[in-house]
Structure formats: structure tokens, C-alpha cells
């Protein structure tokens, strides 16, 4: 293969002329020096001869092409055109582009590559190349692959065959531009259509459904398999772990699929390929409610632990949500197979899920932790995102129902009036009520109000209470009923929650750190000066950040502890003087939310309000221009009022 890009350009140049071209004209067009031209030609003569081409040099006349073998020369031209098209499209300029280019280069190579040749090819120095290679090695770690070097030979990629294919799929087949360049020739399109038709036939015959994405991914896997087999890139090494797959229901289907592909494409698929196909079928299968499936005791135990922890940490009881249980059961079967055999899936909705379903994503992260603790399988962000969708729907279902609330009744006119009022409340609002407690006015001041939502009172209460008060008449007229209905539907929220959860002392504009974890630590230390925190608070925030970056987009980060902490729910806000690189994005605004242990308030409106503010460029611009706590509170109250109206409309619908 012609590795020197300048020689490829030289051949293209000389092929246009029927007469020799002098070195001065060549050097001007290629923008090189005469010495470089001579060195390139000397190094490439042997390679050119393999393609039936000879470069003729006549002193004082110039250079010309001599075609020794027309067929070989035609093959060379096709190869050069394809390479030129590829180079024209992907010649890397920025570091991320260079890293991707190098990854693809190593995945494509049959043998060792010399670093000088690579640096030459993309016009960078060895020191720049070495810096890029550090990032390449980091990326390959995600696929359990590594770069190995051999003195005098160079560097090459090394790793398990299935992991190599995962990387090939990610960097060649899931990038539309490369897919066009690599796959779109007549022969490969023909084989793809053959694979597609065989796959449809086998799936239909065996009454198996794949998701649309799973169907396309399996076609890609089979194309990669055929490519690897045809080039004998690997030697089958069948472990006992793979042999266990023969017990799975997907194995005979994979065997049938492999047999038909072998017959139609005249290529023998080894036993290891049948195991690989089995793994893909297991990880991509789509189960419907109609499918008969059995929840194993292990999965049932896992679900119980997940739901128990969700209730414990988030105060959300999902045990009775049969639809969630069923959907998660259907989702877990292929997901656990994917995690077991390290089949990565993409989640194009991930950023949107994280931004629009904060609570659901946090619940899914907690579920991922439990899965890891119980199975040793690490759940990646894409899988977390798909689980979050199920939890978001469950939260939505709960929100459409009336949350039963706890109410204190204060009636100073005597037992009879109290009982009558109590009867009327129960008769009219039984669907809304969980606990109802009659308390005398004199008892109320020392009564523990923490587990109650609001007070219904027939008299004015002359002292401060911990919860809201609804003043009604003894006999509850129509206006009282309407007012009480609004209270139940609104779940006691209005813009007062801003004063409840935001404090001037927890608003910072003078943080000095320039790095994500340093900023988190500095912010936690500053909060601790004004708010009592648990000793491990900072560690809980960092632990959550390490699971999945809390950068939100819009120059915002939303760090928070991995679990409820302390005895106060609060939001601390920091506005940085200059944006700081968080993980992948720049961040200027930091919203740090802490939810206390045994929090009974529904924080839906708080979450919605924060999300709305963080998505509102105009409001953030106002905060940037006037970095004060008063500005923040003004903007938040506007946002809360808007969010509250949305919630009320939603409840009405």
C-alpha cells in the first residue's frame, strides 16, 4: 500500500500529463522541497513496482510514469481515489479529530505501525503524536483494548476479539460519514442486503422481535464478522464462558442464522461466531407484555432491594406500581446480558433525559449502584438513561393521582363542632387524606407538625407554625371547599418554597478554584460555615459526580450528594467569574442541592423550577449581569410561579 500521501499526489499529478514534468513544477504544486521529492521517490520505488508502476527520472527533463501492468495500475488508482476521498473528509486538525483518526487507523491496521509514518501522514510532530496517543490509550481502556509496542516494528492494537469489534462498530459503523466511505460499494451493499433478508426470515420463523436499533446493530455485527473472517484477523479461542451460551434459547437461532449466511455468502463462520451472534441476540431482543417470561428469584430479590432503597432515599413507594415492575422486568433481561458480555449501546436521548428528568435519572443511578453491588456488573450511563425513562413514567403516574396528605384540624368551639367539621372534611376529601389529627389551639405550639402537610383551622392562630394554615368557617361553605381543593391539588407549594430552601449566606460569587472537584470541595467548605453538614457531605457529592457528570448544559452544573444528607433541605448557588471546564462542557453557574433525611415535602415543584431556570437563557443572562442574591430570588420566584401554573394545568388535565 502507498503510505506516503505526497507520492499519491505525485502519481495523480503525473497521470494528467503525457510528457515528463520537471521537478520545479512538481515541488511548486506539492509545496515541497526538491530534496523531499527525491527522498520520497527513493523510499516508494519498491511499493510502486508492486502496483505495476515505475517512476522514470531523466536529468534535465523531469519525471514521468511508466505503466508496467495495466490491471495493477488500475487497482492502485482506485485505492488512491478512495484514500484521497477519505483523507479529504477526515484529515484531522484539532486534537479530538486526531485522536479519532488514530483510533480508526489502529483498528484498521493489519500489523504494527511506525510512529514516524503516522506523524508524517497527518503532518504533526512526534511530540504532538505522543500527546494524542495518551488520549487514544484512555479511549481504548473503555473497550479493554491496549496499544502494544515492539522495538523496530512499531505499535499495534491488542485485545479480545469481541472488544475489538465493539470498538470497530463504534468508530466505523456508527459514524455516518465513515459508514458511507467504508461500506457503500456494490459488493458490500449486496452482502448487507443478503444478511438483512436472512435475518428477517430467521426472526420471523422463530417469532423473535428485535428493536429497530437492535436489528440494525446485528446487521453491523455480522458485517464486521464477515470482514474479520475474510482477513483472518483473529484465531478462535473458545472459553468455557462462551460454551455456557449453548443453554440459552437464542443459541439455536444463532446457529441457524450462521448456517444460512455461510450458504448464501460462501464463507464458513466458525463456532466462536455463533456464540457472538447469540450474545447479540440476547442483548438486543425486544420483549413485549405478550411474551411469556419468568422472573428468576435473583431478579425478584434485586427488584425488592432497588425499590426498598428508592423508598428509603427518595421517599417514593413504587412497590405497588405493577406497570413499572413489568416494564423493568422486560428491560432487565437483555440489559443484564449486555452488561455481562460488555455490549455497549448508544443512547441518543441521554442528555435530554438528564436535563428533563433529574429525579428519575437520580433514581436510575441508585438502581445502577444496587445492580453493581449485587451482581458486580457496572451499569453505564446509556443504560442508566433508559432505566430513567421507566422511572420518569412511574413518577408521572404517581403525580396524576392525588397524593394523600396529613392534616391537622384546629377548632376552638368545642368537641361537637370539631367532630362535625371533621366529618365534613372526611366526607368531602376522603380520597385526598391519609392522617387527620384534631389538636386544640393551646396544644398546637408544642405539637410535632413535621409529618403533616397543612393546618385547617376555624380560628386565627396567633403564633408562627411550621406548616401552612388554611382558615375555614365552622360549617365549611362552598368557598372553603374550593379553597381546600386547591390546597390538596397544589400539594402546598407556592413561591414560599424559595424562602424555605434558598439562603443569602449560601449564594457565592467569589469561589477561586478552577477545577471541578476543587470547586465542589471549596463550595462545600463555604456552605459548612453557615449550615451544619454531615462530616461526609463533600465525599457524598464527589461520589455522585464520579458516577455521572452533573454538567447540565447552558454553562450549568448541578452537583449534589449521592444520598439524602443532614437535617435541612437547601440549594446553594455559585456564579463563577469565568467559566470553568467541568467534564466536557464549560460551567459558570453551580446549583448544589441537598435533600435532608426523611424529607416529606414533595420537591417536584422545586425540581421543575430549577430545571426551568437552568434552561432559560434570558434569566441566566440577567443573573450574569447582576450577580446578587436578590436577582436570583426574583428570577426563581418568577420561574416557580410559571412552574406552579404548569403543575396546576397538568393536575386539571
C-alpha positions in Angstrom: 0.0 0.0 0.0 1.2 3.5 -0.8 1.5 5.0 2.7 3.2 8.4 1.7 0.4 10.9 0.9 2.8 13.0 -1.2 3.6 10.1 -3.5 -0.1 9.6 -4.0 -0.4 13.2 -5.1 2.7 12.9 -7.3 1.1 9.9 -9.2 -2.1 11.8 -9.5 -0.2 14.8 -10.9 1.9 12.8 -13.4 -1.1 10.8 -14.6 -2.5 14.0 -16.1 0.4 14.5 -18.4 1.7 12.6 -21.4 5.1 14.2 -21.1 7.7 14.4 -18.3 7.2 17.1 -15.6 10.2 18.9 -14.2 11.0 18.8 -10.5 10.5 22.6 -10.0 6.9 22.4 -11.2 6.2 19.3 -9.1 7.7 20.9 -6.0 5.6 24.0 -6.5 2.4 22.1 -6.9 3.1 19.7 -4.0 4.6 22.5 -1.9 7.7 20.5 -1.0 11.5 20.9 -1.5 13.5 19.1 -4.2 15.3 17.0 -1.6 12.0 15.8 -0.1 10.8 14.8 -3.5 13.9 12.8 -4.2 13.7 11.0 -0.8 10.0 10.2 -1.2 10.6 8.7 -4.7 13.6 6.6 -3.4 11.6 5.2 -0.5 8.5 4.4 -2.6 10.0 2.7 -5.7 9.6 -0.8 -4.3 6.0 -0.2 -3.3 5.1 1.3 -6.7 6.6 -1.7 -8.6 4.2 -4.0 -6.7 1.4 -2.0 -8.3 2.9 -2.2 -11.8 4.2 1.4 -11.9 7.7 2.8 -12.3 8.8 6.4 -11.9 11.2 7.4 -14.6 13.6 10.2 -13.9 15.6 11.9 -16.7 18.1 14.6 -15.7 17.2 18.0 -17.1 13.9 16.7 -18.4 11.8 15.6 -15.4 9.7 12.8 -14.1 7.1 10.6 -15.8 5.1 7.4 -15.2 5.8 4.1 -16.8 2.9 1.6 -16.6 4.2 -2.0 -16.4 0.9 -3.7 -15.5 -2.4 -2.1 -16.5 -4.6 -4.1 -14.1 -2.3 -3.5 -11.1 -2.1 0.2 -12.0 -5.9 0.4 -12.3 -6.2 -1.1 -8.8 -3.7 1.4 -7.5 -5.7 4.3 -8.9 -9.0 3.0 -7.3 -7.1 2.7 -4.0 -5.6 6.2 -4.2 -9.0 7.7 -5.1 -10.7 6.0 -2.1 -7.8 7.1 0.2 -8.0 10.6 -1.1 -11.7 10.8 -0.5 -11.2 9.5 3.0 -8.3 11.9 3.7 -10.2 14.9 2.2 -13.1 14.2 4.6 -11.2 13.4 7.8 -7.8 15.0 7.7 -7.5 15.9 11.4 -6.7 19.4 12.5 -7.9 19.6 16.2 -6.8 17.2 18.9 -10.2 15.3 19.2 -10.2 14.8 15.4 -6.6 13.5 15.5 -7.5 11.1 18.4 -10.4 9.7 16.4 -8.3 9.4 13.3 -5.6 7.5 15.2 -8.2 5.2 16.8 -9.5 4.3 13.3 -6.0 3.9 12.0 -5.1 1.3 14.6 -8.4 -0.5 14.3 -7.9 -0.8 10.5 -4.2 -1.9 10.6 -3.2 -5.5 10.0 0.2 -5.2 11.6 2.5 -2.9 13.5 2.6 0.8 12.5 5.6 3.1 12.8 5.1 6.3 14.7 7.1 8.3 12.2 4.9 7.2 9.4 1.7 8.1 11.3 3.1 11.6 12.2 4.1 12.1 8.6 0.7 11.1 7.3 -1.2 13.7 9.3 1.5 16.4 9.3 2.2 16.5 13.1 5.4 16.3 15.2 6.3 13.2 17.3 5.7 15.1 20.5 2.2 16.1 19.3 1.6 12.5 18.3 2.7 11.2 21.7 0.2 13.6 23.4 -2.6 12.3 21.2 -1.6 8.7 21.9 -2.2 9.2 25.6 -5.8 10.1 24.8 -6.1 7.2 22.4 -4.9 4.8 25.1 -7.5 6.2 27.5 -10.3 5.7 25.0 -9.2 2.1 24.3 -9.4 1.4 28.0 -13.2 1.8 27.6 -13.1 -1.3 25.4 -10.5 -3.2 27.4 -8.0 -2.7 24.5 -4.4 -1.5 24.6 -1.6 -0.4 22.4 1.5 -2.6 22.5 4.9 -1.6 21.0 7.7 -3.7 19.6 11.2 -2.3 19.0 11.9 -1.8 15.3 8.4 -2.8 14.4 6.2 0.0 15.8 2.9 -0.1 17.7 -0.4 -2.0 17.3 -3.7 -2.6 19.0 -4.2 -5.7 21.2 -7.2 -7.1 22.9 -10.1 -9.6 22.9 -11.8 -10.1 19.6 -15.3 -9.1 20.8 -13.9 -6.0 22.3 -12.1 -5.1 19.1 -15.4 -5.5 17.3 -17.2 -3.2 19.8 -14.6 -0.5 19.0 -14.8 -1.1 15.2 -18.6 -0.8 15.4 -18.4 2.4 17.4 -15.7 4.2 15.3 -16.6 3.0 11.8 -20.2 1.8 11.5 -21.9 4.2 14.0 -20.4 7.3 12.3 -22.5 8.1 9.2 -19.6 9.7 7.3 -17.3 6.7 7.7 -20.1 4.3 7.1 -20.7 5.9 3.7 -17.0 5.7 2.8 -16.3 2.2 4.0 -19.5 0.3 3.3 -21.0 1.9 0.2 -19.6 -0.2 -2.6 -21.6 -2.5 -4.7 -20.3 -5.8 -3.3 -20.7 -4.8 0.3 -24.3 -3.5 -0.2 -25.2 -6.8 -1.8 -23.9 -8.7 1.2 -25.7 -6.4 3.5 -29.0 -6.9 1.8 -28.4 -10.7 1.9 -27.8 -10.5 5.6 -30.8 -8.4 6.2 -33.1 -10.8 4.3 -31.7 -13.8 6.1 -32.2 -12.1 9.5 -35.8 -11.1 8.7 -36.5 -14.7 7.7 -34.9 -16.3 10.8 -36.5 -13.9 13.2 -39.9 -14.3 11.7 -39.7 -18.1 11.7 -38.7 -18.1 15.3 -41.2 -15.4 16.4 -38.5 -13.2 17.8 -38.6 -9.4 17.8 -35.7 -7.1 17.9 -35.9 -3.3 18.4 -35.2 -1.4 15.2 -31.9 -0.3 16.6 -31.1 -3.8 17.7 -31.9 -5.1 14.2 -29.5 -2.6 12.5 -26.8 -3.3 15.1 -26.9 -7.0 14.5 -26.5 -6.4 10.7 -23.5 -4.3 11.5 -22.1 -7.0 13.8 -22.5 -9.6 11.1 -20.8 -7.4 8.5 -17.9 -6.8 10.9 -17.7 -10.6 11.5 -17.5 -11.3 7.7 -14.8 -8.6 7.3 -12.7 -10.0 10.2 -13.1 -13.7 9.0 -12.2 -12.9 5.4 -9.0 -11.2 6.5 -8.2 -13.9 9.1 -7.6 -11.2 11.7 -8.1 -13.5 14.7 -7.8 -17.0 15.9 -10.9 -18.6 17.5 -10.3 -19.1 21.3 -13.5 -20.6 22.8 -13.7 -20.2 26.6 -15.9 -22.1 28.9 -17.9 -18.9 29.4 -18.9 -18.9 25.8 -19.8 -22.6 25.8 -22.3 -21.9 28.6 -24.3 -19.9 26.0 -25.4 -23.2 24.3 -28.0 -23.4 27.1 -29.6 -20.2 26.0 -32.8 -20.1 23.9 -31.0 -17.8 21.4 -28.2 -20.2 20.6 -30.0 -22.5 18.1 -31.4 -19.4 16.4 -27.8 -18.0 16.1 -26.7 -21.4 14.7 -29.5 -21.3 12.1 -28.6 -17.7 11.2 -24.9 -18.6 10.8 -25.7 -21.6 8.6 -27.8 -19.6 6.2 -25.2 -16.8 5.9 -22.5 -19.4 5.2 -24.6 -21.0 2.5 -25.6 -17.7 0.8 -22.2 -15.9 1.0 -19.9 -18.9 0.6 -17.9 -18.2 3.8 -17.6 -20.5 6.7 -18.5 -19.0 10.1 -16.5 -20.6 12.9 -18.1 -21.8 16.2 -17.0 -18.7 18.0 -19.1 -16.5 15.6 -22.2 -18.5 16.6 -21.5 -17.6 20.3 -21.0 -13.9 19.3 -24.3 -13.9 17.4 -26.0 -15.5 20.4 -24.7 -12.7 22.7 -26.0 -10.0 20.3 -29.5 -11.7 20.1 -29.6 -11.9 23.9 -28.7 -8.2 24.3 -31.0 -6.8 21.6 -34.1 -8.9 22.0 -37.3 -6.9 22.4 -39.8 -8.4 24.9 -43.5 -7.5 24.8 -46.1 -7.9 27.5 -47.4 -10.8 25.5 -44.1 -12.7 25.8 -44.2 -15.4 28.4 -41.3 -14.8 30.7 -40.3 -15.9 34.2 -38.7 -13.6 36.7 -36.0 -15.5 38.4 -35.7 -15.4 42.2 -32.4 -13.5 41.8 -34.1 -10.8 39.7 -37.0 -10.6 42.1 -34.6 -10.1 45.0 -32.7 -7.4 43.0 -36.0 -5.6 42.4 -37.0 -5.7 46.0 -33.7 -4.2 47.0 -33.9 -1.5 44.4 -37.4 -0.5 45.3 -36.6 -0.6 49.0 -33.7 1.8 48.6 -35.7 4.1 46.3 -38.3 4.4 49.1 -35.6 4.9 51.7 -33.6 7.5 49.8 -36.3 9.3 47.8 -39.4 8.6 49.9 -41.1 7.2 46.8 -43.0 3.9 47.2 -43.0 2.1 43.8 -43.7 -1.4 45.1 -47.4 -1.2 44.0 -46.6 0.1 40.5 -47.2 -3.2 38.5 -46.6 -1.5 35.2 -43.2 -0.3 36.3 -42.4 -3.8 37.7 -43.4 -5.4 34.4 -41.5 -2.9 32.2 -38.4 -3.1 34.2 -38.5 -6.9 34.2 -38.7 -6.9 30.4 -35.9 -4.4 30.2 -33.6 -6.1 32.7 -33.3 -9.4 30.8 -31.4 -8.0 27.8 -29.8 -5.3 29.8 -28.1 -7.8 32.2 -27.0 -9.8 29.2 -25.5 -6.7 27.6 -23.7 -5.8 30.8 -22.4 -9.4 31.3 -20.9 -9.5 27.8 -20.0 -5.8 27.6 -22.2 -5.0 24.7 -22.4 -1.2 24.7 -25.5 0.5 23.4 -25.9 4.2 22.4 -28.5 6.4 24.0 -29.1 9.5 21.8 -31.6 10.8 24.3 -29.2 10.7 27.3 -28.5 14.5 27.6 -32.2 15.3 27.2 -33.1 12.6 29.9 -30.6 14.1 32.3 -31.9 17.6 31.8 -35.6 17.0 31.8 -35.9 14.1 34.3 -33.5 15.0 37.1 -35.2 12.9 39.8 -35.8 9.9 37.5 -32.1 9.9 36.5 -31.0 10.0 40.1 -33.3 7.1 40.9 -31.9 5.2 38.0 -28.3 5.9 39.2 -29.3 4.5 42.6 -30.7 1.4 40.8 -27.4 1.1 38.9 -25.5 1.1 42.2 -27.6 -1.6 43.7 -27.1 -3.7 40.5 -23.4 -3.3 40.8 -23.4 -4.2 44.5 -25.4 -7.3 43.9 -24.0 -8.5 40.6 -20.7 -6.9 40.1 -21.9 -5.5 36.7 -21.1 -1.9 36.2 -24.1 -0.1 34.6 -23.0 2.6 32.1 -24.7 6.0 31.5 -26.6 4.8 28.4 -28.3 2.0 30.3 -28.9 4.4 33.3 -30.7 6.7 30.9 -33.0 4.0 29.6 -33.9 2.9 33.1 -34.6 6.6 34.0 -37.3 6.7 31.3 -39.2 3.9 33.1 -38.8 5.7 36.5 -39.9 9.0 34.9 -43.1 7.4 33.7 -43.7 5.9 37.2 -43.3 9.3 38.8 -45.7 10.8 36.2 -48.2 8.1 37.1 -47.9 9.0 40.7 -48.3 12.7 40.0 -51.5 12.1 38.1 -53.0 10.6 41.3 -53.9 12.6 44.4 -51.1 12.4 46.9 -52.8 11.5 50.2 -51.8 14.1 52.7 -51.7 14.5 56.5 -53.8 17.3 58.0 -54.1 19.0 61.5 -57.6 20.3 62.4 -57.9 23.1 64.9 -61.4 24.0 66.1 -61.8 26.1 69.3 -65.6 26.0 69.6 -65.9 22.6 71.4 -65.9 18.9 70.7 -69.2 18.8 68.9 -68.2 21.5 66.3 -64.8 19.8 65.9 -66.4 16.4 65.2 -68.9 18.0 62.7 -66.0 19.7 60.9 -64.0 16.5 60.9 -67.0 14.6 59.5 -67.5 17.1 56.7 -63.8 17.1 55.8 -63.6 13.3 55.7 -66.9 13.1 53.7 -65.7 15.5 51.1 -62.0 14.8 50.9 -61.5 11.1 51.8 -59.6 10.4 48.6 -57.0 13.1 49.5 -56.5 12.3 53.2 -54.1 9.9 54.9 -54.0 11.1 58.5 -56.2 13.7 60.1 -55.4 14.9 63.7 -57.6 17.2 65.8 -55.5 19.4 68.0 -56.5 22.2 70.4 -55.2 25.6 69.8 -53.2 25.7 73.0 -51.6 22.3 72.1 -50.6 23.3 68.6 -47.5 25.2 69.6 -45.8 22.2 71.1 -47.3 19.7 68.7 -44.9 18.0 66.3 -46.1 19.3 62.9 -43.2 17.8 60.9 -45.2 14.8 59.5 -48.2 16.9 58.4 -48.8 18.9 55.3 -51.0 21.8 56.5 -53.4 23.0 59.2 -57.1 23.5 58.7 -58.3 26.0 61.4 -61.6 27.7 62.3 -59.7 30.4 64.3 -56.8 32.7 63.7 -53.5 31.2 65.0 -51.6 33.9 66.9 -48.1 32.4 66.5 -45.7 31.1 63.8 -46.3 27.5 62.7 -44.0 25.1 60.8 -46.6 24.4 58.1 -49.2 26.4 56.1 -52.6 27.3 57.6 -55.9 27.2 55.8 -58.6 29.3 57.6 -62.2 27.9 57.2 -65.6 28.5 58.7 -67.2 26.2 61.2 -69.6 24.8 58.7 -67.4 24.9 55.6 -69.2 26.9 52.9 -68.6 26.4 49.2 -65.7 28.9 49.1 -64.0 26.9 51.9 -64.4 23.7 49.8 -62.9 25.3 46.7 -60.0 26.7 48.7 -59.3 23.3 50.3 -59.5 21.6 46.9 -56.8 24.0 45.6 -54.6 23.2 48.6 -54.8 19.5 48.1 -54.2 19.8 44.3 -51.3 22.2 44.7 -49.6 20.0 47.3 -49.0 23.1 49.4 -46.4 24.7 47.1 -46.1 28.3 46.1 -43.2 30.7 45.8 -42.7 30.5 49.6 -40.5 27.4 48.9 -37.8 29.8 47.6 -37.5 31.4 51.0 -37.6 28.0 52.6 -34.8 26.4 50.5 -32.6 29.4 49.5 -30.5 31.4 51.9 -28.4 34.6 51.2 -25.4 33.0 53.0 -25.4 30.1 50.5 -25.0 32.4 47.5 -21.4 32.7 46.3 -19.7 34.9 43.6 -16.2 34.6 44.9 -15.1 31.0 44.5 -11.5 30.7 43.5 -11.0 27.1 42.3 -10.5 26.3 38.6 -11.3 22.6 38.5 -14.4 20.6 39.0 -13.6 18.7 42.2 -11.8 21.6 43.8 -14.8 23.8 43.2 -17.1 21.2 44.8 -14.8 21.0 47.8 -14.5 24.8 48.1 -18.2 25.2 47.8 -18.9 22.6 50.5 -16.5 24.2 52.8 -18.2 27.6 52.3 -21.6 26.0 52.9 -20.3 24.4 56.2 -19.6 27.9 57.5 -23.3 28.7 57.5 -25.1 25.3 57.5 -24.5 22.2 59.7 -23.4 19.4 57.4 -22.7 15.8 57.9 -18.9 15.0 58.1 -19.0 13.1 54.8 -21.1 15.6 52.9 -18.3 16.6 50.5 -17.4 12.9 49.8 -21.1 12.2 49.0 -21.2 15.0 46.5 -17.9 13.8 44.8 -19.1 10.2 44.8 -22.2 11.2 42.9 -20.2 13.3 40.5 -17.9 10.4 39.8 -20.9 8.2 38.8 -22.0 10.6 36.1 -21.1 14.2 35.4 -23.7 16.7 36.6 -23.0 19.3 33.9 -26.4 20.3 32.6 -25.6 22.4 29.5 -26.2 26.1 29.4 -23.0 26.5 31.4 -24.6 24.9 34.5 -23.5 22.2 36.8 -25.9 20.6 39.3 -23.8 18.7 41.9 -25.5 17.0 44.9 -24.9 14.2 47.4 -25.4 10.7 46.2 -28.0 10.2 49.1 -30.1 12.4 51.4 -27.9 14.1 54.0 -28.3 16.2 57.1 -31.3 17.8 58.7 -32.0 20.6 56.2 -33.0 20.7 52.5 -31.3 23.6 50.8 -30.0 24.9 47.4 -26.6 26.7 47.3 -25.8 28.7 44.2 -22.4 29.9 42.9 -21.8 32.2 40.0 -18.2 31.9 38.7 -16.2 34.9 37.5 -15.1 32.9 34.4 -16.4 29.6 33.0 -14.5 26.5 34.1 -14.2 23.2 32.2 -16.3 20.8 34.2 -16.2 17.4 32.4 -16.9 18.0 28.7 -18.6 21.4 28.9 -17.8 24.8 30.3 -19.6 25.8 33.5 -20.3 29.2 35.0 -23.3 28.5 37.3 -23.3 25.9 40.0 -26.6 24.8 41.7 -25.8 22.4 44.7 -29.0 20.8 46.0 -29.1 18.8 49.3 -32.2 16.9 50.4 -32.4 16.2 54.1 -33.0 12.8 55.7 -36.8 11.9 56.0 -37.8 14.8 53.7 -41.6 14.7 53.5 -42.2 17.6 51.2 -42.7 16.8 47.5 -39.9 18.5 45.7 -41.4 18.2 42.3 -42.1 22.0 42.0 -38.5 22.8 43.3 -37.0 20.4 40.7 -39.2 21.8 37.9 -38.4 25.4 38.9 -34.7 24.8 39.0 -34.8 23.0 35.6 -36.9 25.8 34.1 -34.4 28.4 35.3 -31.4 26.4 34.1 -32.9 26.2 30.7 -33.9 29.9 30.4 -31.0 31.8 28.7 -32.7 35.2 29.3 -33.0 34.7 33.0 -29.4 33.4 33.3 -28.2 36.4 31.3 -29.9 38.7 33.9 -28.1 36.8 36.7 -24.8 37.1 34.9 -25.3 40.9 34.5 -26.4 41.4 38.1 -24.8 38.7 40.3 -26.8 39.3 43.5 -28.9 37.0 45.8 -31.9 39.4 45.3 -31.7 38.9 41.5 -31.5 35.1 41.9 -34.6 35.1 44.2 -36.5 37.4 41.8 -35.8 35.1 38.9 -36.6 32.0 40.9 -40.0 33.3 42.1 -40.9 34.2 38.5 -39.9 30.7 37.5 -41.7 29.0 40.4 -45.0 30.8 39.6 -44.7 29.7 36.0 -43.9 26.1 37.0 -46.8 26.1 39.5 -49.2 27.1 36.8 -47.9 24.3 34.7 -48.4 21.8 37.5 -52.0 23.1 38.1 -52.8 22.8 34.4 -51.4 19.2 34.5 -53.5 18.3 37.5 -56.6 19.8 35.9 -56.0 17.7 32.8 
